[in-house]
Amino acid sequence: MADWRVAREEMVARVRGRGGIGEEVAGALRAVPRHLFLPGVPPETAYRDEAIVTRRDAEGRPVSSSSQPTIMAVMLEQLGMEPGHRVLEVGAGTGYNAALLAYLAGPGGRVTSVDIDPDLVGRARGHLAEAGFTGVEVVCGDGAEGFAPGAPYDRVIATVGVWDLFPAWLEQLAPGGRIVAPVDLNGVQRSVALERADGRWTSRSAVACGFMRLRGPFAGPEVLRPLDPESELMISLPRARKTGDVLAALGGPAAELPSGVDAGPAALADGFGLWLAAHEPRWCLLSESRPRWLTAGAAGGPGFTMVMGIVEDGGLCLLHPREAPAPPVVRAFGSGGAVLAADLLAHLRAWDAAGRPSTPGLRVDVHPGNGHPGSDGNLGDGVQAGNGMQAGDGVLSGGDGRPPGVGARSRAGDDDGSGTAPGDGLVIRKRHTTFVLSWPAARGRT
């Protein structure tokens, strides 16, 4: 390409066209040359509004990338950077996001980026130096432990998917600070901006996203399992469990059932995807980069297809979105597929009846401690337990079987520890914290 600056400006225009990106973040995108952080990638590719995988493990799972510029920009807006801020970044990647942070922090700020992979640390340092951002400190370490020598921080941002908020982050954050992280909500991710309020952490915004997961001893229970190297078919699960032979099921006969719910791909991927993960411990997500197994799925980017469903040993069902006005269909595979399909359709209809809650209306409250109820039913910080069973690392429903203001009946007593929960919202108990999900705007609907 004759001038990469033209391609960069086109990228910025595309990102801004998606809405919600202010001039400060747009200025950072214009000031930082992304192609210098992606050596060997042609500029016309580097300035596409796409994630670019930079490393895979031996089984083909992506372990490092340069994230899609739009989600990077959205998370920077969530972060609310100001000149002079001290920032901790968890996950150095190529160093590109650290450069954007350094630009926004200005000459009076300080950016520290932590990554567990020494090779990535070395590369990020080199890219930052070549681009002229020599003031960013890139250190090798476990991001879950933060970086105490640079504390306190005005902002903490994670550029990897995390299952929990770690004590070190909370301890190293300055009063009035903010954390932005792609947090795992029972297998799906949402980028949540959190600030302290009344002894807990409360979300200021939430955005759908998808990031590679934190590695190391603080990794969560989520599973990404390669199934077919040729198509790069993979299955995502909220935790390890038996699924049977998924490829054999996909290669066998399928029964197709109409859903009866008129919802397009975007609403299903966002709102129903979160709903299904919150209510169904057997849920799964299948994805592939080269069309072969999921030809009727939802496009997740150029050449990339994703389909959600329910899987267990002996059965599989998948929800296949279609463009409006055609409603989605459910395809059932294996001997147990029809039963799973009925469960999936019940979840879909419950979500529809509840007013189709989605990410823009989501509130996330994070309470310190793992929330095991005591004899008085307290989960800590004022969250009251319901009248039922205690969960381990699972999601619970409201005390009457309904999430507050959402109105859907959830499964109870599953193998992951699901049962009844506080009337304040859907609960996910982590190692260090308790997440409570609610949709305040939908409260009172049935």
N, C-alpha and C positions, 0 to 999 in steps of 0.2 A: 504494500500500500504506500502511495506517495507520501502521505502525511498522516501519521498515527494520531495527531491532534484532532483531525476531523473525526476519526473513529471514536475518540474519547468524548468529544462533544456530542456525538450522536448517542453514545451510551448514556451520558448524563441526561439528555433530553428524554430518552426512553424511561429512565428511572424516575424522573420528575413527572412524566406523564402518568405514572401509576398513582400519583397523588400522595400528599402528606409529607413531602420532602421539602424542607426549608432551604433558604439560600446559603446558610452556613455549611450544611452538609453537602449541598450541591457544589459549593466552592471547594470543599475538600476533594470531592471526586474529580474536579477539574485540575486541581493542583498536583495530585499524586499520579504519576504514570504507571498504570497497572501492568503494562507489558514488561517493565523492568523487574517485576516480581514473578514473572512467568517466563523465564528464559527458555528459548526453544519453541515457544508458542507464537505463531504469527500474530502481529498486532490486530489484524481484523478479527481474529478469534479471541484474543485477550480482551477486546472491548465489546464483546457481545454480553448481553445481560444474562449470563449463564454461569453456573458453577463449573469449575474446571478441576477435575480430579488430578492430583499431582503424585499420588502414591497409593498402591494397593498392597495388601498382604499376600501371603503365599496362596491363599484360597480365593483370591480375587476380590475380597472386600475392600472398599475404599477406606483408607485410614488418614488421608490428608487431602486437602483441596483448597482452592481459592473460592470462597463462597460467592453465590450470585450477588452482583452489586446491589440489586434492589433490596434484598433482605439485609445486607450490610448497612445500607443507608437507613432503612427503617429502624434497625436496632440502634444506630447512632442517634436518630431522632428520639427514640425511647430513652437513651442515656442522658440526654439533656446536658451535653458538655458545655463548659464555659472556659474562657481563657484563664490559665493559671491552675487548672485542676490537676490533681495527682490521680493517675488512673492505673489500675491493675487490669491487665488483659490475661485471661486464662485460655491458652491455645494460641501459639504464635503463628502456625501455618506458614504461609509464604512471607509474612511480615507486612503485607499490604494493609490489613486493617490497623495494625499498629501505626503505620505511617498516617493513615487517616485520623487516628486518635491524636497523634502528635501535632498534626496541622490544627485540629480543633482546640487543643490545649494551649496552643500558641507558644511563644518563646518562654513564657513564665511557668509553663506547666511541666509535668513529668509523666512519662509513660513507661511502665514496666510490664514486659510480656513474659509469661512463664510457659514452658512446654516441657513435656516429659521425654521427648525424643531429642537426643543430642545432635543428630544429623539435621533435623529440622531447625534446631536452634542456630546451628552454624550457617545454614542457608539463609534463614531470615536475617541474620546479622549482615551477611553479604549483600542481600537485596536492599536492605535499608541503607547501607553505606553507599551503594551505587546510586540510589535515588536521592542521596543527600540528607537522610534523616539519621544523623549520627548520634543524636541525643536520646534515642530510644534504648533502654536497657533490656536486652533479651537474655533471660537466665534459664538454665536447665534445672527442672525440678517438677514435682508433682503439683499441678495447678490447684488441686483440692486443698493444699496446705497454704495457698497464697504465697506471699513473699514478705515475711515480717520485716526485713531490713528497710523496705521502702514504705512501710505503713506510717501513718494512716493514709487511706486513699479516699478521695472524694467520690470516686466512681469505681465500680468493679463490673467488668463485662466478660462473659464467657463466650467464646466462639466455637465451643464444642457442646454437644448435648450432655446435660448433667441430670442425674437422677435425684439429687438432693441439693440443698443449700448447706454448705459446709461451715462448721463453726469458725474456722480460720478466716473465712471471708467476712463473716459478721463481726468478728473481733477486730479485723484490720480496717474496717470501714469507718470513716470519720462520722461524727454526729451530723445528721442531716444528709448523709450520703445516699446513694442509690445503686442498686444492683440490677443489671440486665442479663438474663441468662435464658438459653433454650432449655427449659425444664421438661423432664419426662412426666407425663400425666398418664400413667398406666400404659405406656407404649407409644403414645403420640407426643409430639413436642409442641410447645408454645413458647415463643419468646416473651417473657414476662418482665416488666419493669416493676421493681419492688422498693418501697420505702418503709421505714419503721413507723408504726402507729399503735399506740395503746398496748405496748408490750408484745406486739406481733409485727409481721411484715405484711403489708397490703399492696396489691397490684395497682399500678396507675394506668397500665395498658397491657394488652396481650395481643400477640400476632401469631398466626400460624407460621410454622417454619419446619425445617428438617435439617439437622446437622449430624455429622459423624459424632459418635459417642466418646465421652471421656474414657481414656484407657488407664490401666494401672489398678492398684488395690482399692481405689474409691469408685470404680466403675459400678454401674447398677446391674440389675438382673436381666435387662433387655437382651434379646437374642437376634442376631442377623445371620441367617444360615444360607449359604450358597446352595442352590439346587441343580443348576444346569450351567456349566461354564460357557457353552456356545451362545446362549441367549442372555447370559448374565442374570438368569432368573434367581431371585432371592426371596426368602420369607422372613418377615419381621414378626417377633412375638414379644409380648410384655415380659415374659420370663420363660425359662427353659421348661419344656414339657414334651410329651410324646405327641407326634402329629401323624404318624403313619407314613406311608409312601405317597407323598404329595404328587410327584411326577406321574406315578401310576394312575392316581385318581384323575389328574388332568388329562391323561391320555386315553381315559376310558369314556364310556357314554355319559352324557349329561342331560338332566331334565331342566327345562327352562320354565320359570314361574313368573307371571306378571306381578309387579310390586303394588300397583294400585295407588302409588304416591308420586305425584307429578313434581319431581325435584331434579334440577340440573346438576351437572358434574361439580360445579364450584360449591354449591350448597351441601352436596353430599360429602365432598372431600373435607370441608371445614366443619360444618355443624354436626352432621351425622357421624363423621369420623371420630370426633371428640366424644359424642354421645355413646357410640358403640364401645369405645375403649373404656369409658367410665362405668358401663353397665355389664359388659360381657367379658369375663376372664378368658374365654376361649377365642377371642378375636385374633385376627391375623391380617397382615398386609403383604401382598405379593407384588413384586416389581421386576421388570426386565428392561434391558437396554436395547435388545434386538428382538423385533417381533417374532414370536413363535407360539408361546403358550397362552398369551393374554391378549389376543388380537381384538377382543371386544371390550377392552378395558378403557380406563380414562387416561388421556394423555397427561403426562407429568413433565413435559419438556420435549425438545426435539428427540424423537426416537426412544422416548422413555414412557413406559406404561405402568400404572399402579392400579391395583384392585384390592378392596378390603373384603373381609368375609369372616367366617367362623370355621375353625378346623379342630378336629380331634381324631384320634386313631380310629380309622374306619369310615370317615366322612369328611367332606369339604363342601362349603357353599361360598359363592362369590357374588357380590353385588356389582353389576355392570351398568355404569351410568350411560345415558344416551342424551344427545342434545335435544333440548325442548323443541316441540312439545311432547316428544316421546318420553314416557316415564322409564325409569331404570327397570332392569329385569334381574332376577336371581337365578343363578345356575347352580344346580346341585350335582355333586359327584360322589360316587361310592355308595356303599350300602346304607350308611348313616346320613347321607347328604340331605335327604328329604326332611328329616327331623331338624337338622341344623338350619335348613332353609326356612322352616316354619318359625324357628326362634329368631332368625335374622329379620324376617318380615315383621314379627311382633315388635322388635326393637325399632324398626323403621317407622312403623305406624305410631308407636308411642312417641317418638321424636316429633313426628308431624303433628300429633294431637297436642303436644306440649308447646306448640308455637315455633318449632324449629330453632331452639336456642343455638347460638353460634359463638365463635370466638370474640367478635366485637362486644358482646354483652357479658362476657365471662369476667367474674371476679375471683381472684386467688388470694386467700389469706393463709399465711404460713406461720404456724405457731411453734415455738421452741419445744423440743422434746418429741418423743415418738408417740405420745398421746395414748398410752395404754390406760384405760379407765380404771380408777380405783373404786373403792366400795361406794363412794359418793357419786360415781358416774362422771367425774370431771376428767376432761382430756387435757387440762392445763389452759391457762389464759382464758377461762370463761367458756370454752366450748363444751357443751353438754353431750354426754353419750346417750344413745337411744336405749331401747329396752331389749336389745338382742346381743348377738355374739360379738366378740372382739376380733378385729382383723390383724393380720400380720402386715405384709406389704401389699395389701389389696385395697380395693375401693369398696366403700360401703354406701348403702342407700339411706334415705331418711327413716326416722323411727316408724313411720307408717308404711314403709316400702317405697316412698316417693322422695326424690330429691326436691328440696324446697323450691317452689315456684316453677317447677319443671313438669311435674305431674306424671312421670313414667314410672312403672313398676320395675324394680331391678331384681336380678337374681340374688339369692342369699344362700350362704352355706356351701359355696364352691370350694374346690381344693386349694385355692390361693388364700383362703381365710376370709372371704367375703361374707358379710352378714348385715345386720342393721347398724345404723349409724346415727350421729347427732342430727337434730332437726335443723341445724344451721346450714348444712350442705353436704355434698358428697365428700367423703374423706379418703385421703391416700396417706397412709402412714409410712414414713421413711425411716432411715436409721437415726437421723438427728432432728428431724422436724415432722410436723403434721401439716399436710396441705388440705385446705378446705375449699372446694369449688362451689360456686353458686352463680346464679343468673338473676341479680336483683331486679332488673327491669321486667323479668317474667314472673316475679313472685305473685302468687295468687291465681295464676292461670291453672286450669285443669283440662 
